[in-house]
Amino acid sequence: PELANNHKGSRVIQALLKFGTDGQKKSVYAECVPEIAQLAKSLYGHFLVKKVIDEMPKNEIPKLLAHVKGSVRALAKHPVGSQVLESLYFPAPPAERLSMRCEFYGSEFAYFGAGGADGDGKSTAPKNLREAMRLKPQQQRQGMLRQMNAALLPILEKGLVSPSLVHAALCEYLDVGGPGTKHEAAQSLAGPAYLRMIHTREGAWAVNLLFS
């Protein structure tokens, strides 16, 4: 992981993943995968993370995502980390995609998963923000919206809206929020950024809500 933060070192390790033996590749995975959340925010390290994702078998992706758990919101606010999020979100199975989206609902969901602290497994896991809010008492629902607001507005203000994960989270937030929520989000997003959102279903829906 220390070498991966260096321009030349990152290139060497990427070459190991491309041309190395199975043993060499496993050695890279063993050292770098546990540090993936930090490497994803590195100017040079994030290239290695993308390479690891590309080279890793799809059935191993959930193990990779386990090392990003709790860090999704921080990565989404980071100019480099947000690029890695898209690479992680796109190949992830539906259950892992849901877990990544749920981190925007607040700290409770970031650490306990889609069912929150009161969940007892995937059988009770909500499918979206609206369902998650229905599981909570009335007084907690506004707190969930405030946490989503605190997570999403900096992303909109920085224009880091290319990842489809952000589109999905923003769409759920706007769907539940009132006119004031939509107005504040629309005022936070610069015009050209809309063009980076309309290529996904959720992004196009969010843009329509903001335009309205």
C-alpha positions in Angstrom: 0.0 0.0 0.0 2.9 2.4 0.7 4.4 1.8 -2.8 1.0 2.3 -4.4 0.9 6.0 -3.3 3.9 6.6 -5.5 3.5 7.1 -9.3 6.1 4.6 -10.3 5.3 2.2 -7.5 1.6 2.1 -8.5 2.6 1.3 -12.1 4.8 -1.6 -11.0 2.1 -3.1 -8.8 -0.4 -2.8 -11.6 2.0 -4.6 -13.9 2.3 -7.4 -11.3 -1.5 -7.8 -11.5 -1.5 -7.9 -15.3 1.6 -10.1 -15.9 2.3 -11.8 -12.6 1.7 -15.3 -11.5 -1.3 -16.3 -9.5 0.8 -16.3 -6.3 2.1 -12.8 -7.0 -1.4 -11.5 -7.6 -2.7 -13.1 -4.4 0.2 -11.4 -2.6 -0.9 -8.0 -3.9 -4.5 -8.7 -2.9 -3.5 -9.8 0.6 -1.6 -6.5 1.2 -3.7 -4.0 -0.7 -7.3 -5.1 -0.3 -7.5 -4.3 3.4 -6.3 -0.7 2.7 -8.6 -0.2 -0.3 -10.6 2.6 1.3 -7.5 4.7 1.8 -5.9 3.8 -1.5 -9.1 4.9 -3.3 -8.5 8.5 -2.2 -4.9 8.4 -3.4 -3.9 10.2 -6.6 -1.9 7.2 -7.7 -3.3 4.5 -5.5 -6.8 4.7 -7.0 -5.5 3.4 -10.3 -4.3 0.3 -8.5 -7.8 -0.1 -6.8 -9.4 0.1 -10.2 -7.0 -2.6 -11.5 -7.7 -4.8 -8.5 -11.5 -4.5 -9.2 -11.0 -5.4 -12.9 -8.7 -8.4 -12.1 -10.8 -9.8 -9.2 -13.4 -12.5 -10.0 -16.9 -11.1 -9.8 -17.8 -13.5 -7.0 -15.1 -11.9 -4.9 -16.4 -8.4 -5.2 -18.5 -8.6 -1.9 -15.3 -9.4 0.0 -13.7 -6.3 -1.5 -16.7 -4.1 -0.6 -16.4 -5.3 3.0 -13.3 -3.1 3.3 -15.2 -0.1 2.1 -18.1 -0.5 4.5 -18.7 2.7 6.4 -16.5 4.8 4.0 -18.9 5.2 1.1 -20.0 8.8 2.0 -16.4 9.9 2.5 -15.4 8.5 -0.8 -18.3 10.1 -2.6 -17.2 13.5 -1.4 -13.6 12.9 -2.6 -12.7 13.9 -6.2 -10.6 10.7 -6.7 -12.6 8.4 -4.4 -15.8 9.1 -6.2 -14.3 7.7 -9.4 -13.5 4.4 -7.6 -17.1 4.2 -6.2 -18.5 3.9 -9.7 -16.0 1.0 -10.4 -17.1 -0.7 -7.2 -20.9 -0.1 -7.5 -21.3 -1.2 -11.1 -20.2 -4.9 -10.7 -21.6 -5.2 -7.2 -24.5 -7.7 -6.6 -27.9 -6.1 -5.8 -27.6 -6.7 -2.0 -24.2 -5.0 -1.9 -25.5 -2.1 -4.0 -28.3 -1.6 -1.5 -25.8 -1.6 1.4 -23.8 1.1 -0.4 -26.8 3.3 -1.0 -28.0 2.8 2.6 -24.8 4.5 3.9 -26.3 7.8 2.8 -29.3 7.2 5.1 -27.1 7.9 8.1 -24.4 6.4 10.4 -26.8 3.7 11.8 -27.3 2.3 8.3 -23.7 2.7 7.3 -22.6 0.4 10.1 -25.5 -1.9 10.6 -26.6 -2.3 7.0 -29.9 -1.8 5.2 -32.0 -3.0 8.1 -30.5 -0.5 10.5 -29.7 -1.3 14.2 -33.2 -3.0 14.6 -32.8 -5.2 11.5 -32.7 -9.0 12.0 -31.3 -9.9 8.6 -32.1 -9.4 4.9 -35.7 -10.4 5.4 -36.5 -7.0 6.9 -34.1 -4.9 4.9 -35.8 -2.0 3.2 -35.3 -1.6 -0.5 -35.1 2.3 -0.5 -35.1 5.4 1.7 -38.9 5.5 1.9 -39.2 2.0 3.3 -36.3 2.6 5.7 -38.0 5.7 7.1 -41.3 3.8 7.6 -39.4 1.4 9.9 -38.4 4.3 12.2 -40.5 6.4 14.6 -41.7 9.7 13.3 -39.2 11.7 15.3 -36.3 9.8 13.7 -37.3 10.3 10.1 -36.4 14.0 10.0 -33.0 13.1 11.4 -32.5 10.6 8.5 -33.2 13.4 6.0 -30.8 15.8 7.7 -28.1 13.2 7.5 -28.8 12.6 3.8 -28.7 16.4 3.3 -25.4 16.7 5.0 -24.0 13.8 2.9 -25.4 14.8 -0.5 -25.2 18.6 -0.6 -21.3 18.8 -0.5 -21.3 16.2 -3.3 -23.6 18.4 -5.4 -21.7 21.6 -4.6 -18.4 20.0 -5.8 -20.1 18.6 -8.9 -19.1 15.0 -8.1 -22.3 13.6 -9.6 -20.9 11.2 -12.2 -21.2 7.9 -10.1 -24.5 6.1 -10.6 -24.5 5.4 -6.9 -24.9 9.2 -6.3 -27.8 9.2 -8.8 -29.6 6.5 -7.0 -29.1 8.1 -3.5 -30.1 11.5 -4.8 -33.2 10.1 -6.5 -34.4 8.5 -3.3 -33.7 11.6 -1.3 -35.7 13.9 -3.7 -38.5 11.4 -3.9 -39.1 11.6 -0.1 -38.2 15.3 0.5 -40.5 18.2 0.1 -40.4 21.3 -2.1 -37.7 22.9 0.1 -35.5 19.8 -0.2 -35.7 19.9 -4.0 -35.1 23.6 -4.2 -32.0 23.5 -2.0 -30.6 20.6 -4.0 -31.3 22.3 -7.3 -29.6 25.5 -6.1 -26.5 23.5 -5.1 -25.9 21.9 -8.5 -24.2 23.8 -11.3 -25.8 23.6 -14.7 -23.2 21.6 -16.6 -23.3 18.9 -13.8 -26.8 17.9 -15.0 -25.3 16.5 -18.2 -23.3 14.0 -16.1 -26.4 12.6 -14.5 -28.9 12.0 -17.4 -27.2 8.8 -18.6 -28.8 6.6 -15.9 -32.4 6.0 -15.1 -32.1 7.3 -11.5 -30.0 10.3 -12.6 -32.5 11.3 -15.3 -35.4 11.0 -12.8 -33.4 13.1 -10.2 -32.7 15.8 -12.9 -36.5 15.9 -13.8 -37.3 16.5 -10.1 -34.7 19.2 -9.8 -35.9 21.0 -13.0 -39.5 20.9 -11.8 
